[in-house]
Amino acid sequence: MKKQTIIVEKRLNIPPDYQFKAINSNNFIQANWHKNKFTIINKYFKFNKKMRVLDIGTGSGNLELAFAKHVESITGIDYNDEAIDFLRKQLILRKIRNVKLIQEDVRNIQKLINIGKFDTIFMVDVLEHVSINEAKKLAGRLKKFLKPGGKVCIITPNCKSTWLLLEKILDKFTIVPKFEGEQHLAKFCEKNLKEIFTDKGFRVEKISTFNLFSYLVPYYPICKKVCLAEIYLPLNVGNMIVAIFSYDPQFEKITLRKWKKYYSKNQEELSGNSFIKIIFDLGHKYIASRGKDVNGKILDVGSGIGYHLKFEKIDERRTYICFDPDKSMLDKITQRGIIKIQAKCEEIPIKSKTINLIIASHILEHVRDLPKCIKELKRVLKDDGILLVVLPCHPGVAWNLITKISPSRKRLGKIGIDYDIVMKNEHVNSFKRCVEELTKEFTIEEEKYYPLLIKNHNVNFISCFKLIKKNR
């Protein structure tokens, strides 16, 4: 027997015209709260007669009634049959004929296979009504309903604001039907909302907050101006979040092609900023100091253009091997006496137990099959050999902060390369995962963190390790 969907609004006795009455309420605070959502939508979207809109979670249809005359069509989806019936009557009354209504639970949207593609998807006051895991699934499913370059607009309460206090007050005094644990099942802020959608391949177009104080202004023309000013507040402390994401299946591929081409030509330039270069070079200096007394064969894994060579002294006692999968990088190494090997880190074409020192600077975070790579490093290293590793402290508090203001982000953005997409595809292994996999095969003899020298990756930018083989 098919399990029947519980319609929360019916259980809580929320009338089907609740949103309609709220936005038209004589209580200016309640009306402003809802009107401001459409003020923000009008700010960010230019509607036209060629635009096809999908409205998920229509409720009593405020969005349809406000914007249907400005677009080609709107398809509205809601699981509450009573709300759909109310909206259908309003559409007939207003002679609006370009709105199609479908009864379906948002969590089962994948069932709607014949509704076509849309330019824009709106979810106003919807996402908080499903769990975080359901929100993640929903984000992935939305892509099938978007045209290339299509956008998703999310409006939801901001848990990093006074909203949580407002919610508790409203619940305590039963001013509105109970929110926490009944209507609202998940809490969102700028950070987790961005993570959910970018993890599914979306690009952040805009994200800001509103309804901090504006909804308290009794005269709506002024309320509207204050609301529009709130979206420019730097701390994102408004009670409501508006987030706009775009999706183009080719955008990520194009971005990564541009990045690969740019990186091969400008690898050294990317660390050219004076502050970043100082931090970056601390790792190379650490490696040079800990490996200076090691003679024999030195393997520089993921050497790139051989940036580390400037920190090493190469003589007849040391055989230096630059190892990288990218031939164009290796070709830029012109120093004499350097052996160059083109291959992947997961398959090192070197005999077992023949390397005295392995250098792995800013490479393990990029490796697709990390466990296999580390086993290969252990295999080729001599029993008394040393492995020196430098890792970015990613993701960590300090790392995340510095990358937000990094000159590289701005420089790449100017040439159409999305920094976040690059990072997502380049840094496939977190700091913690790298350390976990390393310590399965190696023992840490020493670890250093820079620039603060405190053993905590959240307050530093890079970490350096000296390791020896287990079971030597």
C-alpha positions as CSV (number, residue, x, y, z in Angstrom):
1,M,0.0,0.0,0.0
2,K,1.4,3.4,-1.0
3,K,2.3,5.6,2.0
4,Q,0.2,8.8,2.0
5,T,2.1,12.1,2.2
6,I,1.2,14.0,5.3
7,I,0.4,17.6,4.5
8,V,1.7,19.6,7.4
9,E,-0.4,22.7,6.6
10,K,-3.6,20.6,7.1
11,R,-2.3,19.1,10.3
12,L,-1.5,22.5,11.7
13,N,-4.8,24.0,10.4
14,I,-2.9,26.5,8.2
15,P,-5.5,27.8,5.7
16,P,-4.8,27.3,2.0
17,D,-4.8,31.1,1.4
18,Y,-2.3,31.8,4.2
19,Q,0.4,33.4,2.1
20,F,-2.2,35.3,0.1
21,K,-3.7,36.8,3.2
22,A,-0.3,37.5,4.7
23,I,1.0,39.6,1.9
24,N,-2.3,41.6,1.8
25,S,-2.6,41.8,5.6
26,N,-3.6,45.0,7.4
27,N,-0.7,44.2,9.7
28,F,2.0,46.2,7.9
29,I,4.9,44.1,9.5
30,Q,3.5,40.9,8.2
31,A,2.7,42.3,4.8
32,N,6.1,44.0,4.5
33,W,7.9,40.8,5.4
34,H,6.3,39.0,2.4
35,K,6.2,42.0,0.0
36,N,10.0,42.4,0.4
37,K,10.6,39.0,-1.1
38,F,9.1,40.1,-4.3
39,T,10.8,43.4,-4.2
40,I,14.1,41.4,-4.1
41,I,13.0,39.2,-7.0
42,N,12.2,42.2,-9.1
43,K,15.6,43.6,-8.3
44,Y,17.5,40.6,-9.5
45,F,15.4,39.3,-12.4
46,K,14.3,41.0,-15.6
47,F,11.1,39.2,-16.7
48,N,10.2,38.9,-20.3
49,K,7.6,37.2,-22.5
50,K,10.0,34.4,-23.5
51,M,10.8,33.3,-20.0
52,R,9.5,30.0,-18.7
53,V,9.3,29.8,-14.9
54,L,9.0,26.9,-12.5
55,D,7.7,27.8,-9.1
56,I,8.3,25.0,-6.5
57,G,6.1,25.3,-3.5
58,T,3.5,27.7,-4.8
59,G,1.5,27.8,-1.6
60,S,-1.5,30.2,-2.3
61,G,0.3,31.5,-5.4
62,N,1.7,35.0,-4.6
63,L,4.4,34.6,-7.1
64,E,2.0,33.5,-9.9
65,L,-0.3,36.3,-9.2
66,A,2.5,38.9,-9.2
67,F,4.6,37.8,-12.2
68,A,2.4,35.7,-14.6
69,K,1.6,38.6,-16.8
70,H,5.3,39.4,-17.3
71,V,6.5,35.9,-18.5
72,E,5.6,33.3,-21.2
73,S,4.4,30.8,-18.6
74,I,4.7,29.6,-15.0
75,T,4.4,26.0,-13.8
76,G,3.6,25.9,-10.2
77,I,4.1,22.8,-8.0
78,D,2.7,22.2,-4.5
79,Y,1.7,19.1,-2.5
80,N,-1.3,20.8,-0.8
81,D,-4.4,20.3,-3.0
82,E,-6.3,22.9,-1.1
83,A,-3.7,25.6,-1.8
84,I,-3.7,24.6,-5.4
85,D,-7.5,24.8,-5.6
86,F,-7.4,28.3,-4.0
87,L,-4.8,29.5,-6.5
88,R,-6.7,28.0,-9.4
89,K,-9.8,30.0,-8.5
90,Q,-7.7,33.2,-8.2
91,L,-6.3,32.6,-11.7
92,I,-9.7,32.2,-13.2
93,L,-11.0,35.3,-11.4
94,R,-8.0,37.3,-12.8
95,K,-8.2,35.7,-16.2
96,I,-4.6,34.4,-16.0
97,R,-4.2,31.6,-18.5
98,N,-0.4,31.0,-18.7
99,V,-0.1,29.2,-15.3
100,K,-0.1,25.4,-15.1
101,L,-0.5,23.8,-11.6
102,I,0.7,20.4,-10.6
103,Q,0.1,18.6,-7.3
104,E,3.3,16.9,-6.2
105,D,5.6,16.8,-3.1
106,V,8.8,18.7,-3.7
107,R,10.8,15.7,-2.5
108,N,9.4,13.7,-5.4
109,I,10.0,16.2,-8.1
110,Q,12.1,13.7,-10.1
111,K,8.8,12.0,-11.0
112,L,7.8,15.0,-13.2
113,I,9.5,13.9,-16.4
114,N,7.4,15.7,-19.0
115,I,7.2,19.3,-17.8
116,G,10.1,20.6,-19.9
117,K,13.0,23.0,-19.3
118,F,12.8,26.3,-17.6
119,D,14.8,29.6,-17.6
120,T,14.3,30.2,-13.9
121,I,13.2,28.1,-10.9
122,F,11.9,29.8,-7.8
123,M,11.8,28.3,-4.3
124,V,10.4,30.9,-2.0
125,D,10.0,29.8,1.7
126,V,10.4,26.1,0.6
127,L,13.8,24.7,1.3
128,E,13.5,25.1,5.1
129,H,10.5,22.8,5.0
130,V,12.7,19.7,4.1
131,S,15.7,18.2,5.8
132,I,19.3,19.1,4.9
133,N,19.7,15.7,3.2
134,E,16.5,16.2,1.2
135,A,17.7,19.7,0.3
136,K,20.9,18.2,-1.1
137,K,19.0,15.7,-3.2
138,L,16.7,18.3,-4.4
139,A,19.5,20.6,-5.5
140,G,20.9,17.8,-7.7
141,R,17.5,17.1,-9.2
142,L,16.8,20.7,-10.2
143,K,19.4,20.6,-12.9
144,K,17.2,18.4,-15.2
145,F,14.6,21.1,-15.3
146,L,16.9,24.0,-16.3
147,K,17.9,25.2,-19.7
148,P,21.6,25.7,-20.1
149,G,22.5,28.8,-18.1
150,G,19.2,28.7,-16.2
151,K,18.9,30.1,-12.7
152,V,17.6,28.9,-9.4
153,C,16.4,31.5,-6.9
154,I,16.2,30.4,-3.2
155,I,14.6,32.6,-0.5
156,T,14.8,31.1,3.0
157,P,15.3,32.2,6.6
158,N,18.8,33.0,7.6
159,C,19.9,31.1,10.7
160,K,22.9,33.5,11.2
161,S,20.6,36.3,12.1
162,T,17.9,37.3,14.6
163,W,15.5,35.0,12.8
164,L,16.1,32.2,15.3
165,L,15.0,34.5,18.1
166,L,12.0,35.7,16.1
167,E,11.1,32.1,15.4
168,K,11.2,31.2,19.1
169,I,9.1,34.2,20.0
170,L,6.5,33.4,17.3
171,D,6.4,29.8,18.5
172,K,6.2,30.6,22.2
173,F,3.3,33.0,21.9
174,T,1.6,30.9,19.0
175,I,1.5,34.1,16.9
176,V,1.8,31.9,13.8
177,P,1.5,28.0,13.3
178,K,4.5,26.4,15.0
179,F,7.8,26.6,13.0
180,E,10.5,24.7,14.7
181,G,10.3,20.9,14.3
182,E,6.9,21.2,12.5
183,Q,7.1,23.5,9.5
184,H,10.9,24.2,9.6
185,L,13.0,21.1,9.4
186,A,16.4,22.6,8.4
187,K,18.4,25.8,9.0
188,F,20.3,27.6,6.3
189,C,22.9,30.2,6.2
190,E,25.1,31.6,3.3
191,K,27.8,29.0,3.9
192,N,25.8,25.7,3.8
193,L,23.4,27.0,1.1
194,K,26.4,27.7,-1.1
195,E,28.0,24.3,-0.3
196,I,24.8,22.4,-1.2
197,F,24.4,24.0,-4.6
198,T,28.1,24.3,-5.6
199,D,28.6,20.6,-4.7
200,K,26.0,19.8,-7.3
201,G,27.7,21.9,-10.0
202,F,25.9,25.2,-9.6
203,R,27.6,28.5,-9.8
204,V,26.9,31.3,-7.3
205,E,25.5,34.3,-9.1
206,K,24.4,36.4,-6.1
207,I,23.8,35.8,-2.4
208,S,22.8,38.3,0.2
209,T,20.3,38.9,2.9
210,F,17.4,41.3,3.6
211,N,14.5,41.9,6.1
212,L,16.9,43.0,8.9
213,F,14.9,46.1,9.8
214,S,13.1,47.1,6.6
215,Y,9.9,45.1,7.3
216,L,9.3,47.3,10.5
217,V,8.9,50.5,8.4
218,P,5.2,51.3,8.2
219,Y,5.2,53.2,4.9
220,Y,5.9,50.7,2.2
221,P,7.7,53.0,-0.4
222,I,10.3,53.7,2.3
223,C,10.3,50.1,3.5
224,K,11.1,49.0,-0.1
225,K,14.1,51.4,-0.3
226,V,15.5,50.2,3.0
227,C,15.0,46.6,1.9
228,L,17.0,47.2,-1.3
229,A,19.7,48.8,0.7
230,E,20.0,45.8,3.0
231,I,21.2,43.5,0.3
232,Y,24.4,45.5,0.2
233,L,25.2,45.0,3.9
234,P,28.6,43.3,4.2
235,L,27.9,41.0,7.2
236,N,24.8,39.2,5.7
237,V,22.8,39.5,8.9
238,G,19.4,40.0,7.4
239,N,16.6,37.6,8.5
240,M,16.1,36.3,5.0
241,I,18.6,34.9,2.5
242,V,18.3,35.4,-1.2
243,A,20.6,33.1,-3.2
244,I,20.7,32.9,-7.0
245,F,22.6,30.0,-8.6
246,S,23.1,29.2,-12.3
247,Y,23.8,26.0,-14.0
248,D,25.4,25.3,-17.4
249,P,26.6,21.7,-17.9
250,Q,29.4,23.1,-20.2
251,F,30.5,25.9,-17.9
252,E,32.5,23.8,-15.6
253,K,34.3,22.0,-18.4
254,I,35.0,25.3,-20.2
255,T,36.3,26.8,-16.9
256,L,38.6,23.8,-16.3
257,R,40.0,23.9,-19.8
258,K,40.8,27.6,-19.4
259,W,42.4,26.9,-16.0
260,K,44.6,24.2,-17.4
261,K,45.8,26.4,-20.2
262,Y,46.3,29.4,-17.9
263,Y,48.1,27.3,-15.2
264,S,50.6,25.8,-17.6
265,K,51.7,29.3,-18.7
266,N,51.4,31.1,-15.4
267,Q,52.2,28.6,-12.6
268,E,54.8,30.8,-10.9
269,E,52.7,34.0,-11.3
270,L,49.9,32.4,-9.3
271,S,52.1,32.5,-6.2
272,G,53.6,35.9,-7.2
273,N,51.6,37.9,-4.6
274,S,54.2,38.9,-2.0
275,F,52.2,37.6,1.0
276,I,51.2,34.3,-0.7
277,K,54.8,33.8,-2.0
278,I,56.2,34.2,1.5
279,I,53.9,31.6,2.9
280,F,54.3,29.3,-0.1
281,D,58.1,29.5,0.1
282,L,58.1,28.6,3.8
283,G,57.1,25.1,2.8
284,H,59.9,24.9,0.3
285,K,62.4,26.1,2.9
286,Y,61.2,23.5,5.3
287,I,61.8,20.8,2.8
288,A,65.2,22.1,1.9
289,S,66.3,22.3,5.5
290,R,65.1,18.8,6.5
291,G,66.5,17.1,3.4
292,K,69.8,18.9,3.1
293,D,71.8,16.1,4.5
294,V,70.2,13.4,2.4
295,N,72.3,12.2,-0.5
296,G,71.4,9.7,-3.3
297,K,68.2,9.8,-5.3
298,I,65.7,12.6,-4.6
299,L,62.2,12.3,-6.1
300,D,60.2,15.5,-6.5
301,V,56.6,14.3,-6.9
302,G,54.4,16.7,-8.8
303,S,57.3,18.9,-9.5
304,G,55.5,21.1,-12.1
305,I,58.0,23.5,-13.6
306,G,60.6,22.6,-10.9
307,Y,59.8,25.6,-8.6
308,H,61.4,23.8,-5.6
309,L,64.8,23.4,-7.4
310,K,65.8,27.0,-6.5
311,F,65.8,25.9,-2.8
312,E,68.0,22.8,-3.3
313,K,71.7,22.3,-3.8
314,I,72.3,19.8,-6.6
315,D,75.8,18.2,-6.9
316,E,77.4,14.9,-7.7
317,R,76.2,13.3,-4.5
318,R,72.5,13.9,-5.3
319,T,70.4,12.7,-8.3
320,Y,67.4,14.9,-8.6
321,I,64.3,13.5,-10.4
322,C,61.4,15.8,-11.3
323,F,58.2,13.7,-11.6
324,D,55.0,15.1,-13.1
325,P,52.1,13.9,-15.3
326,D,52.2,17.1,-17.4
327,K,54.9,17.1,-20.1
328,S,54.4,20.8,-20.8
329,M,55.4,21.5,-17.2
330,L,58.5,19.3,-17.3
331,D,59.6,20.9,-20.6
332,K,60.0,24.2,-18.7
333,I,62.7,22.7,-16.5
334,T,66.0,23.7,-18.1
335,Q,68.5,23.1,-15.3
336,R,71.2,20.6,-16.2
337,G,71.5,17.3,-14.6
338,I,67.8,16.9,-13.7
339,I,66.1,13.7,-14.7
340,K,62.5,14.2,-15.8
341,I,59.8,11.5,-15.7
342,Q,56.3,12.0,-17.0
343,A,53.8,9.8,-15.2
344,K,51.0,9.7,-12.7
345,C,51.6,9.6,-9.0
346,E,49.5,6.5,-8.7
347,E,51.9,4.6,-11.0
348,I,55.5,5.5,-10.4
349,P,57.8,3.8,-13.0
350,I,60.7,3.5,-10.5
351,K,62.1,0.3,-8.9
352,S,61.1,-0.4,-5.3
353,K,63.2,0.9,-2.4
354,T,65.6,3.0,-4.6
355,I,64.7,6.5,-3.5
356,N,66.4,8.2,-0.5
357,L,64.2,11.3,-0.3
358,I,60.7,12.0,-1.6
359,I,59.4,15.6,-1.8
360,A,55.7,16.0,-2.1
361,S,54.9,19.7,-2.0
362,H,51.3,20.8,-2.6
363,I,50.5,17.6,-4.6
364,L,48.7,15.1,-2.4
365,E,45.6,17.3,-2.2
366,H,45.3,17.0,-6.0
367,V,45.7,13.2,-6.4
368,R,42.6,11.3,-7.5
369,D,43.5,7.9,-6.0
370,L,45.3,9.1,-2.8
371,P,45.7,5.7,-1.1
372,K,47.3,4.2,-4.2
373,C,49.6,7.1,-4.6
374,I,50.8,6.9,-0.9
375,K,51.4,3.2,-1.3
376,E,53.5,3.9,-4.4
377,L,55.5,6.5,-2.4
378,K,56.2,3.9,0.3
379,R,57.1,1.3,-2.3
380,V,59.8,3.3,-4.0
381,L,61.3,4.8,-0.8
382,K,64.2,3.1,0.8
383,D,63.5,1.7,4.3
384,D,65.7,4.4,5.9
385,G,64.4,7.0,3.5
386,I,62.5,10.2,4.3
387,L,59.2,11.6,2.9
388,L,58.7,15.4,3.2
389,V,55.2,16.7,2.6
390,V,53.7,20.2,2.4
391,L,49.9,20.5,2.5
392,P,47.6,23.5,2.3
393,C,45.4,23.7,5.4
394,H,42.3,23.3,3.3
395,P,39.6,23.5,4.3
396,G,40.4,25.5,7.4
397,V,39.2,28.7,8.9
398,A,42.3,30.7,8.0
399,W,42.6,29.1,4.6
400,N,39.0,29.8,3.7
401,L,39.4,33.4,4.7
402,I,42.6,34.0,2.8
403,T,41.2,32.4,-0.4
404,K,38.2,34.7,-0.3
405,I,40.4,37.8,-0.6
406,S,43.2,36.2,-2.7
407,P,44.4,38.3,-5.6
408,S,44.3,35.0,-7.6
409,R,40.5,34.9,-7.3
410,K,40.1,38.3,-8.7
411,R,42.7,37.8,-11.4
412,L,41.1,34.5,-12.6
413,G,37.6,36.1,-12.5
414,K,38.7,38.7,-15.0
415,I,39.5,36.1,-17.6
416,G,36.3,34.1,-16.9
417,I,37.8,31.4,-14.6
418,D,35.6,30.6,-11.6
419,Y,38.0,30.2,-8.6
420,D,35.6,28.0,-6.6
421,I,35.1,25.6,-9.5
422,V,38.9,25.3,-9.9
423,M,39.3,24.6,-6.2
424,K,36.6,22.0,-6.1
425,N,38.2,20.1,-9.0
426,E,41.9,20.7,-7.9
427,H,41.8,20.1,-4.2
428,V,40.0,16.8,-4.2
429,N,41.5,15.7,-0.9
430,S,41.1,17.7,2.3
431,F,44.0,18.3,4.8
432,K,42.5,15.8,7.2
433,R,42.1,13.1,4.6
434,C,45.7,13.5,3.4
435,V,47.0,13.1,7.0
436,E,44.7,10.1,7.6
437,E,46.0,8.3,4.5
438,L,49.6,9.3,5.1
439,T,49.6,7.9,8.6
440,K,48.3,4.5,7.4
441,E,51.7,3.9,5.7
442,F,54.1,6.4,7.4
443,T,54.9,7.6,10.9
444,I,55.1,11.4,11.4
445,E,58.5,12.3,12.9
446,E,57.9,16.1,12.8
447,E,55.1,18.5,11.8
448,K,55.2,22.3,11.5
449,Y,52.5,24.8,10.7
450,Y,52.9,28.2,9.2
451,P,52.7,31.1,9.7
452,L,51.6,30.8,13.4
453,L,53.6,27.7,14.3
454,I,50.6,26.4,16.3
455,K,49.7,22.8,15.7
456,N,46.2,23.6,14.4
457,H,45.3,23.6,10.7
458,N,42.4,26.0,11.3
459,V,44.7,29.0,12.2
460,N,47.4,28.3,9.6
461,F,47.8,28.3,5.8
462,I,50.3,25.4,5.2
463,S,51.5,22.4,7.1
464,C,54.8,20.5,6.7
465,F,55.6,16.9,7.7
466,K,58.7,14.8,8.0
467,L,57.7,11.1,7.7
468,I,59.3,7.6,7.8
469,K,58.0,4.3,6.6
470,K,56.1,2.1,8.9
471,N,57.2,-1.5,9.3
472,R,60.7,-0.8,7.9
